[in-house]
Amino acid sequence: MSIAAAPDAPSTSTSTSVEATAAPARRRPLDWRLRFGALSLIWGFSFLLIKVGTHGYAPFQVTLGRLAFGTAVLAVALLVKRERLPRGARTWGHLAVSAFLLNAVPFSLFAYAELTVPSTLAGICNATSPLWGMALSLVALSEDRPTRRRVAGLGIGFLGVLTVLGAWQGFQGLDFKGTAMALLASLSYPIGWIYVRRTLAGSPHSNLSLTGGQLLLATVQLAVVTPLFTSLPTRFAVVPLLAIVVLGALGTGLALLMQYGLVAEVGPTTGQMVTYFIPVIATAAGVAILGEPLSWSTPVGAVIIIAGAALTQSRRRT
């Protein structure tokens, strides 16, 4: 099964088992590659959409809108496929925690971070999620034994983080609060994945059913929190509102459906490789469309982070 953990950080599937009926018997080889590229673009542009959304609305409002429109897309998918939401209080309890860790917290933190940091930096911070996951798995998952290559990848990845942040310059000009929020958002994903792996792996419910339930609960969580910390907008800015709609409908709802199909067709290992393209697209979009500044350390550090993250995901051949 896989649980909604994106758009910002695609879910590393909690189990390699996917219903056989989820994938068609035959597909042209180009089909999944086209969808893989489209998914990379959608998630890569999500950071730009978050930035645009915060130009007109509070971060919690951006997150609430994103979750609401994403949930609506999954609700339609559930109706079309004639699937039901999960049953059982225990399952819903675990989904509430996973919704908090994989959706409500990281989505909100990224939105708050982009009030003060460029979308390019937020996208690159998102790429550290596999590094955090590797570090946490050494403690939390006894069956996930480290190898020299994976430990080396962890060190290389965090060297890339220091490069992006300009450590040799004393982090001059860096907004610590915004950067810390983006890094914490990336840390929240592997914490959520570990929780899901321990509590929901092997669930009899389908991926779509669990993901729909999770996004629904995350929407409810934000619907409760948002009025406590924000007030209704005095005016409704059109462009930021459109950005939120696209972020939710495409970057959350449709993207999760696409990821679900990719994992079913080509497996979780290939499906999660989309993670490595997101910072590249996020950086290109931020610079080309929003005119965000770009120093040499940003792309160089991003390449180092991606290389380190790729090494942490390598597995010993059997």
C-alpha positions in Angstrom: 0.0 0.0 0.0 1.1 3.6 -0.4 -0.1 6.5 1.6 -0.4 10.1 0.5 2.8 11.9 1.3 3.1 14.4 -1.5 3.2 16.4 -3.7 6.3 17.8 -2.0 7.7 14.5 -1.1 6.5 11.4 -3.0 5.7 8.5 -0.7 8.2 5.8 -0.5 5.6 3.0 -0.6 5.1 1.3 2.7 4.8 -2.0 1.0 5.7 -3.3 -2.4 2.4 -5.1 -2.8 -0.2 -3.5 -5.0 -3.5 -4.9 -6.1 -3.0 -6.8 -9.4 -6.1 -5.2 -10.8 -4.6 -1.7 -10.4 -2.3 -2.1 -13.4 -3.6 -2.9 -16.9 -2.3 -6.1 -18.4 -0.5 -4.2 -21.2 0.7 -0.7 -21.6 3.0 0.9 -24.1 6.5 1.5 -22.6 6.2 5.2 -23.4 3.0 5.6 -21.3 4.5 5.4 -17.9 7.5 7.5 -18.9 5.1 10.3 -20.0 3.2 10.1 -16.8 6.5 10.0 -14.8 7.6 13.2 -16.6 4.2 14.8 -16.0 4.3 13.9 -12.3 7.8 15.4 -12.0 6.6 18.7 -13.5 3.5 18.9 -11.4 5.3 18.3 -8.1 8.3 20.5 -9.2 5.9 23.4 -9.9 4.1 22.9 -6.6 6.6 25.1 -4.8 6.0 27.9 -7.2 2.3 27.6 -6.7 2.7 27.7 -2.9 4.7 30.9 -3.3 2.0 32.5 -5.5 -0.7 31.3 -3.2 0.9 33.0 -0.2 0.9 36.3 -2.0 -2.8 36.6 -1.4 -3.7 34.2 1.4 -2.3 33.1 4.8 -0.2 29.9 4.8 -2.9 27.9 6.7 -5.4 29.1 4.1 -3.2 27.9 1.3 -2.8 24.5 2.9 -6.5 24.2 3.7 -7.4 25.0 0.1 -4.8 22.7 -1.3 -6.1 19.8 0.8 -9.8 20.5 0.1 -9.3 20.5 -3.7 -7.0 17.5 -3.5 -9.6 15.6 -1.4 -12.3 16.5 -3.9 -10.3 14.9 -6.8 -9.8 11.7 -4.8 -13.5 11.7 -3.9 -14.4 11.7 -7.5 -11.9 8.9 -8.2 -13.4 6.8 -5.4 -16.9 7.3 -6.9 -15.7 6.4 -10.4 -14.0 3.2 -9.1 -16.9 2.5 -6.7 -14.6 2.2 -3.8 -15.4 3.0 -0.2 -13.5 4.8 2.5 -11.8 2.6 5.1 -13.7 1.2 8.0 -12.7 0.7 11.6 -11.9 3.1 14.4 -8.4 1.9 14.6 -7.7 2.4 11.0 -9.1 5.9 11.1 -7.0 6.6 14.2 -3.8 5.7 12.4 -4.9 7.6 9.3 -5.4 10.7 11.5 -1.8 10.5 12.7 -0.5 9.9 9.2 -2.6 12.8 7.8 -1.0 15.1 10.5 2.6 13.9 9.8 2.4 13.5 6.0 0.0 16.3 5.0 -1.1 18.9 7.6 2.4 19.5 9.1 4.7 19.5 6.0 2.2 21.3 3.8 1.7 24.1 6.4 5.5 24.3 7.1 6.3 24.7 3.5 3.7 27.4 3.1 5.0 29.3 6.1 8.6 28.8 4.9 7.9 30.4 1.5 6.8 33.6 3.1 10.5 34.3 3.7 12.6 31.9 1.5 12.6 31.4 -2.3 10.6 28.6 -3.8 13.8 27.3 -5.2 15.3 26.8 -1.7 12.1 25.1 -0.5 12.2 22.7 -3.4 15.8 21.8 -2.6 15.1 21.4 1.1 12.3 18.9 0.1 15.0 16.8 -1.6 16.6 16.1 1.9 13.6 13.9 2.8 15.4 10.7 1.8 18.4 11.7 3.9 16.3 12.3 7.0 14.6 9.0 6.2 17.9 7.2 6.1 19.0 8.7 9.4 15.7 7.8 11.1 15.6 4.3 9.8 18.9 3.5 11.5 17.1 4.1 14.8 13.5 3.2 14.2 13.6 0.3 11.8 15.8 -2.5 13.0 15.3 -4.5 9.8 16.6 -1.7 7.7 20.3 -2.3 8.1 22.7 0.4 6.8 25.4 -0.2 4.3 28.6 1.7 3.7 27.2 3.1 0.5 24.0 4.3 2.2 25.9 5.9 5.2 28.2 7.6 2.7 25.2 8.9 0.8 23.9 10.4 4.1 27.2 12.3 4.6 27.3 13.4 1.0 23.7 14.6 1.1 24.2 16.8 4.2 27.3 18.2 2.7 25.1 19.3 -0.2 22.7 20.9 2.3 25.6 22.9 3.8 26.7 23.9 0.2 23.2 25.2 -0.6 23.0 27.2 2.7 26.5 28.7 2.1 28.1 27.4 5.3 31.6 28.6 4.3 30.2 32.2 4.3 28.7 31.8 7.8 25.2 31.3 6.3 25.2 35.0 5.3 21.8 36.3 4.1 20.1 33.1 5.1 16.6 33.3 6.7 17.0 30.8 9.4 13.4 30.6 10.4 12.1 29.9 6.9 14.9 27.5 6.1 14.3 25.6 9.4 10.6 25.3 8.6 11.4 23.9 5.1 13.8 21.4 6.6 11.4 20.4 9.3 8.7 19.8 6.6 11.1 17.5 4.9 11.8 15.7 8.1 8.1 15.2 8.8 7.7 13.0 5.7 10.0 10.1 6.8 8.6 10.3 10.3 5.2 9.7 8.8 6.4 7.0 6.5 7.9 5.1 9.5 4.6 5.4 11.4 2.6 4.2 8.4 5.0 1.3 7.9 4.5 0.2 11.5 0.7 0.7 11.7 -0.9 0.4 8.3 1.3 -1.8 6.2 -0.7 -4.9 5.2 -4.0 -3.2 5.5 -6.9 -4.9 3.6 -8.0 -1.5 2.3 -6.9 -0.3 -1.1 -4.3 2.5 -1.7 -6.9 4.8 -3.1 -9.2 4.2 -0.1 -6.5 4.9 2.5 -5.2 7.9 0.6 -8.7 9.4 0.3 -9.3 8.9 4.0 -6.0 10.4 4.9 -6.5 13.5 2.8 -10.0 13.9 4.2 -8.7 13.8 7.8 -5.9 16.3 6.9 -8.5 18.6 5.5 -10.6 18.4 8.7 -7.5 19.1 10.8 -6.7 22.3 8.8 -10.4 23.3 8.8 -10.2 23.3 12.6 -6.9 25.0 12.9 -7.1 27.7 10.2 -9.9 29.8 11.8 -8.0 29.9 15.0 -4.9 31.5 13.5 -6.3 33.4 10.5 -9.2 35.7 9.6 -11.2 35.7 6.5 -9.6 37.6 3.6 -10.9 41.1 3.0 -10.6 40.4 -0.7 -10.1 37.3 -2.8 -7.0 37.7 -5.0 -7.7 35.8 -8.2 -4.2 34.7 -9.3 -3.3 33.3 -5.8 -6.6 31.6 -5.6 -6.1 29.9 -9.0 -2.7 28.8 -7.8 -4.2 27.1 -4.8 -6.9 25.4 -6.9 -4.2 24.0 -9.3 -2.0 23.1 -6.3 -4.8 21.1 -4.8 -6.5 19.6 -7.8 -3.4 18.8 -9.8 -0.4 19.0 -7.4 -2.2 16.9 -4.7 -5.2 15.0 -5.9 -4.3 14.2 -9.5 -0.6 13.8 -8.7 -1.4 11.2 -6.0 -3.5 9.2 -8.5 -0.7 9.3 -11.0 1.8 8.1 -8.4 -0.6 5.4 -7.5 -0.7 4.2 -11.1 3.0 4.4 -11.5 3.8 2.4 -8.5 1.3 -0.2 -9.6 2.9 -0.4 -13.1 6.6 0.0 -12.6 7.0 -0.6 -8.8 7.9 1.7 -5.9 11.6 1.9 -6.6 11.1 3.5 -10.0 8.0 5.4 -8.9 9.9 7.2 -6.1 12.7 8.3 -8.4 10.5 11.3 -9.2 11.9 12.7 -6.0 15.2 13.5 -7.7 13.7 15.6 -10.5 11.6 17.8 -8.2 14.3 20.2 -7.0 15.6 20.6 -10.5 12.2 21.6 -11.8 11.4 23.7 -8.7 14.6 25.7 -9.2 14.1 26.2 -12.9 10.5 27.4 -12.3 11.4 29.7 -9.5 14.2 31.4 -11.5 12.5 31.5 -14.9 8.9 32.5 -13.8 9.3 34.2 -10.4 12.7 35.8 -11.2 14.2 34.4 -7.9 18.0 34.9 -7.6 20.3 31.9 -8.1 23.9 31.6 -7.0 26.3 28.9 -8.0 26.0 27.2 -4.7 22.3 26.4 -5.1 22.5 24.1 -8.2 25.8 22.6 -7.1 24.5 21.8 -3.6 21.2 20.5 -5.1 23.2 18.0 -7.3 25.2 16.9 -4.2 22.0 16.4 -2.2 20.4 14.4 -5.0 23.5 12.2 -5.4 23.5 11.6 -1.6 19.8 10.9 -1.5 20.2 8.4 -4.4 22.9 6.5 -2.5 20.8 6.3 0.7 18.0 4.6 -1.3 20.3 2.0 -2.8 19.8 -1.6 -1.6 22.2 -4.5 -1.4 21.8 -6.9 -4.3 20.6 -10.4 -3.5 
